[in-house]
């Protein structure tokens, strides 16, 4: 899907100086070893998933249900995504699957808090899986650029994370949560294949390792601008495992 925000030439003058990045504050955990890969953590595969429900439009309004995202101990696992606290889509039809990725659309100038829950496809019971990789892609500031604010993803209760060396993402702490924020930059082309990410796309991605759990929450932030922003996510990423 195309991004919904209005297009305009970015003002590169707003890009922060490399020596003044917020990317390595003392209270943010160090990233994982770039060469470390654990294929046992590659549990989630959205390329083989099916979209069973697509009526997530706002807080407590419906859900996204990705069928067969994993098989654990012979149990087929579905992933349910619901809005909690605050969530508003600009165009809810953007929510769903896109290539090897799941997609969530967020109204610009808003924040969205979402719960991701794993359930047994047959019984509907919540199921613990993990540890596992979960990755976000295409974090940028879109066509606005110029320091007007980039997309961000905020997480907690994770074990580790991985960014590309020289990533266009900086990190910070917010009320005990870790926030991954896109630097002001020109738009990054939407990813379609996990195995075909360009260097530019890798520099706009982050992979998180979650411990064993049946659910986790994520805050999405699309500040400033008109329209909507699309957040792409998947399980494995070549940030950790190249093949």
Secondary structure, DSSP 8 states (H G I E B T S, - for coil): ----S------GGGS--GGG-STT-TTS-----TT---GGG----GGG-EEEEE---BTTB--EEEEEEEEETTEEEEEEEEEESS-B-S-GGG-EEETTEEEEEEETTEEEEEEEEEEETTT--B--B-SEEEEEE----TTT-TTS---EEEE-SEEEEEE-TT-SEEEEEETTEEEEEE-S---------GGG--HHHHTT-EEEEE-SBSEEEEEEEE-SSSSEEEEEEES--TTT---
